[in-house]
Amino acid sequence: MYPIIRMTKEYLKFRNAPALPLTGTHISHHRCWPWDIDLWMELNNGRTLTLYDLGRIPLAMRTGLWGALKKNRWGITVAGNTTRYRRRVRAFQRFEMRSRCIGWDDRWMWLEHAMFVDGECTSHVLIRGAVTSRKGMITPAQVIAEMGLDTPSPDLPDFVTAWAEADTKRPWPPTL
């Protein structure tokens, strides 16, 4: 089940938080609850991706993206991701989440999230995201203009461009 109560808490907690630059880092703190765990008593890998929403939405609010989304009746979608899991998050452990926009290109906005327990990174996800309307995808340039910004993207790190290039070679639809 989607963590609606937790998302509401994050929305209320950060609704008046100081603004962040578009590539600023949003930091939030959470706990791994029993309904987040798998059979091995640790944070479920699929739930990890859902919990990253708890960072992405407040990040959108604090950077001004949320206002542009509401004004234009746009949505945001995850169009792909690659995730690294390196350490366990156990039931009832507190963790810190860091979320930021790395940059954008002519089609995608690139975001990253990471979870930390006691200062040690437990997982990291790279997300290829898009802003959408009823008519389809909105270019990042148009989104940024609607946010009242005139800012070029920082250079995307090599790991982003390498993953994007590798993903273009992946067959679609898959041949199973």
Backbone bond lengths (Angstrom), bond angles and torsions (degrees), N, CA, C in turn:
res aa  C-N    CA-C-N  psi(-1)  N-CA   C-N-CA  omega(-1)  CA-C   N-CA-C  phi
1 M - - - 1.440 - - 1.523 109.27 -
2 Y 1.313 116.07 142.78 1.459 121.29 179.60 1.535 109.84 -68.45
3 P 1.322 117.65 139.48 1.476 120.42 -176.40 1.529 112.68 -79.56
4 I 1.322 116.56 68.97 1.462 121.82 -175.77 1.528 111.85 -62.27
5 I 1.323 117.40 -42.17 1.474 119.79 -179.35 1.524 110.00 -64.25
6 R 1.320 116.92 -43.43 1.470 119.88 178.72 1.521 111.20 -64.63
7 M 1.336 116.96 -39.20 1.466 119.60 179.02 1.520 110.39 -65.57
8 T 1.311 116.84 -40.01 1.466 120.53 177.27 1.523 110.24 -61.36
9 K 1.326 116.51 -42.83 1.468 120.97 177.28 1.525 110.72 -59.18
10 E 1.330 117.31 -45.69 1.470 120.63 -179.63 1.525 110.57 -64.99
11 Y 1.326 116.47 -41.28 1.464 120.59 178.64 1.529 110.09 -59.75
12 L 1.320 116.52 -49.10 1.465 120.19 -179.51 1.524 111.73 -66.39
13 K 1.301 116.69 -40.49 1.462 120.77 -178.36 1.529 112.16 -63.40
14 F 1.329 117.05 -38.75 1.462 120.38 -173.30 1.525 114.06 -106.65
15 R 1.330 118.37 7.04 1.467 119.62 -177.11 1.523 112.82 -62.58
16 N 1.315 118.87 -27.55 1.466 121.84 178.63 1.528 112.14 -115.23
17 A 1.316 116.71 18.09 1.467 120.53 -179.99 1.528 109.32 -68.39
18 P 1.316 116.76 154.44 1.471 119.30 178.61 1.528 111.52 -57.76
19 A 1.318 114.29 146.47 1.460 119.89 178.73 1.528 110.23 -64.67
20 L 1.311 114.16 152.33 1.462 121.38 175.38 1.523 108.65 -117.45
21 P 1.337 117.05 149.71 1.467 118.02 169.32 1.525 109.09 -63.83
22 L 1.311 116.37 161.80 1.462 120.71 -175.52 1.524 112.36 -55.17
23 T 1.318 117.98 -32.46 1.453 120.91 179.42 1.534 112.07 -104.71
24 G 1.323 116.62 19.17 1.462 120.99 177.88 1.523 111.56 -73.39
25 T 1.317 115.80 162.38 1.465 121.52 -178.39 1.524 110.36 -103.09
26 H 1.315 115.47 125.10 1.472 122.40 174.24 1.528 107.33 -93.36
27 I 1.327 116.40 129.62 1.466 121.83 179.29 1.523 108.99 -116.34
28 S 1.320 115.82 131.57 1.457 120.44 177.62 1.524 108.91 -139.77
29 H 1.333 115.44 162.84 1.467 121.35 -177.42 1.522 110.05 -124.73
30 H 1.321 114.83 139.82 1.465 120.78 -173.52 1.526 109.53 -143.08
31 R 1.323 114.62 175.13 1.457 121.18 177.00 1.530 108.28 -131.33
32 C 1.317 115.87 144.78 1.461 121.57 175.37 1.529 107.99 -84.93
33 W 1.316 116.12 110.32 1.465 121.57 -177.32 1.530 110.59 -92.61
34 P 1.326 117.70 162.57 1.477 120.08 -178.86 1.530 114.01 -55.05
35 W 1.315 119.02 -31.20 1.459 120.78 -179.91 1.534 112.00 -78.90
36 D 1.343 116.99 -1.03 1.464 121.36 176.64 1.528 112.58 -97.31
37 I 1.325 117.21 -7.04 1.466 119.32 -169.78 1.525 112.46 -97.17
38 D 1.324 113.76 164.25 1.464 121.35 176.82 1.525 109.79 -107.50
39 L 1.311 117.15 -166.11 1.467 121.35 -177.58 1.528 113.31 -65.63
40 W 1.317 117.39 -18.11 1.458 122.04 -178.84 1.529 111.85 -97.06
41 M 1.331 115.61 13.93 1.464 122.81 175.24 1.533 112.20 62.52
42 E 1.318 116.11 34.82 1.455 121.16 177.53 1.518 109.29 -134.78
43 L 1.319 116.07 165.29 1.458 121.62 -179.53 1.528 109.73 -56.03
44 N 1.308 115.89 123.81 1.456 123.03 -179.67 1.523 109.73 -66.13
45 N 1.334 116.50 139.26 1.461 119.66 -177.15 1.531 113.01 -61.26
46 G 1.311 118.00 -38.89 1.459 120.41 177.45 1.521 111.77 -68.67
47 R 1.312 115.94 -38.13 1.464 120.30 178.64 1.523 110.57 -65.47
48 T 1.335 116.46 -33.08 1.465 120.39 176.89 1.528 109.82 -54.82
49 L 1.332 116.65 -46.52 1.466 120.13 -179.61 1.516 111.53 -63.87
50 T 1.323 116.89 -37.65 1.468 120.13 177.07 1.521 110.67 -66.04
51 L 1.327 117.07 -41.54 1.462 120.04 -178.90 1.524 111.71 -66.78
52 Y 1.312 117.83 -25.92 1.464 118.89 176.69 1.531 111.56 -62.28
53 D 1.333 117.79 -22.30 1.473 120.48 172.23 1.529 111.14 -58.64
54 L 1.327 116.61 -31.39 1.466 120.43 -178.93 1.529 111.63 -65.39
55 G 1.304 117.03 -17.19 1.459 121.07 174.14 1.523 111.74 -98.40
56 R 1.331 116.24 -36.06 1.456 120.57 -174.62 1.526 112.79 -67.56
57 I 1.317 118.02 -41.55 1.461 120.26 -177.45 1.540 111.07 -68.62
58 P 1.342 119.82 -49.39 1.469 118.39 175.57 1.533 112.60 -61.33
59 L 1.324 117.94 -32.81 1.460 120.57 175.23 1.530 109.32 -60.31
60 A 1.327 116.76 -45.47 1.469 120.65 178.05 1.528 110.72 -61.07
61 M 1.314 116.79 -38.60 1.471 120.18 178.95 1.526 110.70 -64.81
62 R 1.316 116.82 -45.97 1.462 121.35 -172.94 1.529 113.59 -75.37
63 T 1.331 117.20 -23.79 1.464 119.77 179.84 1.521 112.74 -90.44
64 G 1.337 117.48 -9.31 1.459 120.66 -178.79 1.514 113.40 97.42
65 L 1.320 117.58 -6.17 1.460 120.05 178.77 1.526 110.73 -63.44
66 W 1.317 116.89 -39.21 1.468 121.59 -177.67 1.524 111.37 -55.62
67 G 1.333 116.55 -43.41 1.470 120.78 179.57 1.521 111.66 -61.54
68 A 1.329 117.42 -42.69 1.466 120.80 178.30 1.520 111.03 -65.93
69 L 1.338 116.76 -37.04 1.464 120.37 178.04 1.523 110.67 -63.01
70 K 1.338 115.96 -48.44 1.471 120.08 -178.55 1.524 111.14 -64.54
71 K 1.332 116.68 -45.78 1.470 121.28 -177.33 1.532 111.60 -58.70
72 N 1.325 116.75 -40.13 1.457 121.36 -175.14 1.527 114.40 -99.73
73 R 1.336 115.79 0.66 1.466 121.37 -177.79 1.526 111.19 57.94
74 W 1.344 113.86 43.98 1.450 121.92 177.90 1.513 109.78 -96.82
75 G 1.295 115.28 165.24 1.457 121.76 173.90 1.516 109.68 -125.86
76 I 1.310 115.62 171.71 1.456 119.89 173.63 1.526 108.17 -122.52
77 T 1.309 115.00 147.04 1.453 119.58 -178.40 1.526 109.82 -140.04
78 V 1.309 115.20 150.04 1.457 121.63 172.74 1.519 106.50 -91.78
79 A 1.330 116.43 122.02 1.460 121.40 -177.43 1.529 112.00 -102.78
80 G 1.317 116.53 -3.45 1.451 120.91 177.82 1.515 109.55 170.95
81 N 1.312 115.71 157.36 1.465 119.52 176.10 1.512 110.11 -157.40
82 T 1.300 114.17 160.15 1.455 121.73 170.84 1.521 106.05 -135.48
83 T 1.322 115.48 132.20 1.454 120.63 -171.55 1.516 110.88 -125.88
84 R 1.330 114.49 140.57 1.465 121.46 172.12 1.518 108.26 -115.66
85 Y 1.315 115.65 128.47 1.455 122.06 174.00 1.524 107.10 -110.23
86 R 1.324 118.20 125.47 1.463 120.28 -175.64 1.528 114.24 -125.74
87 R 1.310 118.81 -27.40 1.465 121.95 -178.87 1.529 108.11 -138.69
88 R 1.313 114.63 151.74 1.463 119.72 178.35 1.522 111.05 -78.06
89 V 1.326 114.54 146.28 1.461 121.88 167.35 1.519 104.09 -113.99
90 R 1.295 116.45 115.88 1.464 122.26 -175.44 1.530 111.17 -89.08
91 A 1.322 114.77 161.96 1.468 120.67 177.43 1.531 109.68 -54.01
92 F 1.298 115.05 135.35 1.466 126.61 177.35 1.535 114.00 74.54
93 Q 1.318 118.46 -1.84 1.464 119.26 176.90 1.519 110.07 -71.47
94 R 1.329 114.38 142.58 1.460 120.30 172.76 1.523 107.87 -86.47
95 F 1.329 116.09 145.24 1.461 119.53 175.63 1.520 109.72 -141.17
96 E 1.302 113.26 154.50 1.464 121.27 176.54 1.519 107.74 -102.58
97 M 1.320 115.73 139.06 1.453 120.98 176.87 1.525 108.49 -117.24
98 R 1.314 115.58 134.89 1.463 121.84 176.05 1.520 107.82 -118.91
99 S 1.318 116.07 131.54 1.463 121.95 -175.26 1.517 109.07 -133.29
100 R 1.334 116.48 136.67 1.465 119.03 176.84 1.519 111.16 -158.71
101 C 1.317 114.61 157.36 1.456 122.50 172.09 1.527 106.61 -88.51
102 I 1.322 116.45 123.91 1.465 121.08 179.78 1.519 110.66 -79.76
103 G 1.325 115.77 -36.95 1.459 121.35 -177.86 1.512 110.08 163.99
104 W 1.305 116.88 -166.15 1.460 121.31 -177.36 1.516 108.78 -152.66
105 D 1.319 113.84 163.55 1.458 120.27 174.35 1.523 106.95 -127.80
106 D 1.313 118.06 -158.51 1.462 119.20 -176.91 1.521 113.52 -72.92
107 R 1.323 117.31 -12.15 1.467 120.16 -176.25 1.527 114.56 -126.58
108 W 1.343 117.94 -36.31 1.461 122.38 -169.88 1.516 112.68 -120.87
109 M 1.322 113.92 154.50 1.453 121.54 167.47 1.528 105.05 -106.25
110 W 1.331 116.06 133.88 1.464 121.67 -175.88 1.517 108.85 -108.94
111 L 1.325 115.40 124.23 1.463 121.27 -178.48 1.519 109.79 -124.29
112 E 1.316 114.64 158.05 1.461 118.91 172.41 1.511 108.87 -137.43
113 H 1.322 113.96 148.90 1.458 122.88 175.85 1.518 107.15 -133.61
114 A 1.314 115.87 147.59 1.458 120.35 174.28 1.521 108.64 -143.15
115 M 1.326 115.78 146.26 1.466 122.41 174.94 1.518 108.09 -109.87
116 F 1.340 115.07 143.38 1.460 121.64 -179.42 1.524 109.65 -132.69
117 V 1.322 116.71 138.04 1.458 123.43 171.13 1.524 106.09 -121.36
118 D 1.317 116.11 123.26 1.469 121.34 -178.66 1.525 112.18 50.97
119 G 1.330 116.17 41.33 1.452 121.19 177.11 1.517 115.74 79.29
120 E 1.330 117.75 -1.50 1.461 121.61 -178.73 1.534 109.68 -106.17
121 C 1.328 116.13 130.18 1.463 120.54 -178.12 1.525 110.49 -70.10
122 T 1.332 115.32 129.54 1.462 120.80 179.48 1.527 112.21 -101.28
123 S 1.330 117.07 -32.21 1.465 120.77 178.36 1.519 108.87 -157.84
124 H 1.329 114.44 158.28 1.466 121.63 179.60 1.516 107.02 -144.94
125 V 1.331 116.81 137.03 1.455 120.39 177.76 1.524 109.17 -129.56
126 L 1.316 114.71 136.85 1.461 123.03 171.51 1.515 106.15 -104.12
127 I 1.324 115.99 128.13 1.461 120.93 -176.26 1.521 110.40 -121.02
128 R 1.310 113.89 133.04 1.463 121.29 170.25 1.517 105.17 -99.95
129 G 1.313 115.96 113.38 1.452 119.85 -175.64 1.516 112.15 -120.51
130 A 1.314 114.58 164.34 1.463 120.36 179.16 1.513 109.39 -142.32
131 V 1.309 114.49 154.28 1.461 122.18 170.67 1.522 105.69 -100.02
132 T 1.325 115.92 134.97 1.460 120.42 -174.57 1.522 111.38 -127.06
133 S 1.319 114.17 154.81 1.464 122.09 171.95 1.522 106.51 -126.89
134 R 1.297 116.14 -178.64 1.471 119.20 177.24 1.524 111.26 -63.69
135 K 1.330 116.28 -22.92 1.463 120.74 -178.67 1.521 113.12 -91.02
136 G 1.332 117.37 -6.45 1.458 119.86 -179.98 1.516 111.78 129.62
137 M 1.326 115.49 -158.82 1.462 121.03 -176.49 1.531 111.46 -74.52
138 I 1.317 113.73 146.00 1.468 122.54 175.33 1.524 106.43 -104.35
139 T 1.317 118.04 134.57 1.462 119.65 -179.20 1.532 110.08 -68.09
140 P 1.321 116.38 146.84 1.463 118.98 176.02 1.533 112.43 -55.24
141 A 1.323 117.54 -36.10 1.472 120.17 179.10 1.527 110.67 -59.87
142 Q 1.321 117.40 -42.54 1.465 120.96 178.96 1.527 110.77 -67.98
143 V 1.324 116.84 -39.84 1.466 121.17 179.09 1.522 109.81 -61.55
144 I 1.314 116.59 -47.26 1.461 121.31 -177.73 1.527 110.54 -64.97
145 A 1.317 116.94 -38.61 1.469 120.26 175.90 1.524 110.73 -62.68
146 E 1.347 117.25 -41.65 1.471 121.23 178.33 1.522 111.86 -65.21
147 M 1.330 116.59 -24.21 1.463 120.79 177.02 1.525 111.18 -81.17
148 G 1.347 116.59 -2.52 1.453 120.92 -179.91 1.519 112.84 79.92
149 L 1.319 117.04 21.81 1.457 121.27 -178.37 1.523 110.52 -111.78
150 D 1.295 115.42 153.09 1.457 122.42 174.00 1.520 106.81 -134.14
151 T 1.308 114.37 69.94 1.453 121.25 -171.68 1.521 110.24 -124.08
152 P 1.322 118.02 131.05 1.469 118.39 174.35 1.525 109.93 -77.43
153 S 1.310 115.83 156.68 1.462 120.12 177.44 1.518 109.73 -70.05
154 P 1.325 116.30 142.33 1.457 117.43 168.03 1.530 108.36 -63.13
155 D 1.318 116.88 158.03 1.462 119.45 174.99 1.522 108.66 -58.60
156 L 1.312 115.87 133.18 1.460 119.75 177.99 1.528 109.05 -73.73
157 P 1.328 117.75 137.60 1.465 120.45 178.33 1.531 111.30 -61.25
158 D 1.308 115.97 155.78 1.462 121.24 -179.56 1.521 112.58 -56.24
159 F 1.350 118.24 -37.07 1.464 119.20 -178.09 1.522 111.30 -65.85
160 V 1.328 117.92 -27.15 1.468 120.98 177.73 1.520 109.79 -74.23
161 T 1.321 116.74 -50.26 1.466 119.27 -177.90 1.527 111.46 -66.22
162 A 1.328 117.31 -35.42 1.471 120.09 178.47 1.524 110.59 -65.60
163 W 1.341 117.23 -42.70 1.459 119.54 179.16 1.529 110.34 -65.95
164 A 1.339 116.57 -42.44 1.467 120.19 -179.72 1.528 110.52 -60.83
165 E 1.327 116.40 -42.32 1.460 120.58 178.94 1.526 110.97 -65.86
166 A 1.318 116.82 -44.75 1.467 120.12 179.26 1.525 110.78 -62.35
167 D 1.323 117.27 -37.35 1.457 120.53 -177.26 1.530 111.51 -67.95
168 T 1.328 118.26 -27.70 1.473 119.93 178.07 1.524 111.46 -67.98
169 K 1.337 117.09 -20.17 1.471 121.48 -179.95 1.529 112.34 -88.31
170 R 1.309 116.42 -7.97 1.458 120.83 -179.86 1.533 109.00 -77.44
171 P 1.327 118.39 128.46 1.469 119.44 -176.77 1.534 111.87 -67.67
172 W 1.331 113.71 142.02 1.460 119.93 173.21 1.507 108.12 -140.77
173 P 1.312 118.82 129.83 1.453 126.00 -3.94 1.525 111.10 -68.80
174 P 1.335 115.51 159.04 1.459 118.68 -178.33 1.532 110.94 -65.31
175 T 1.294 114.63 150.70 1.467 119.95 178.55 1.519 108.21 -105.91
176 L 1.304 115.92 90.43 1.467 121.25 -178.17 1.512 110.61 -94.41
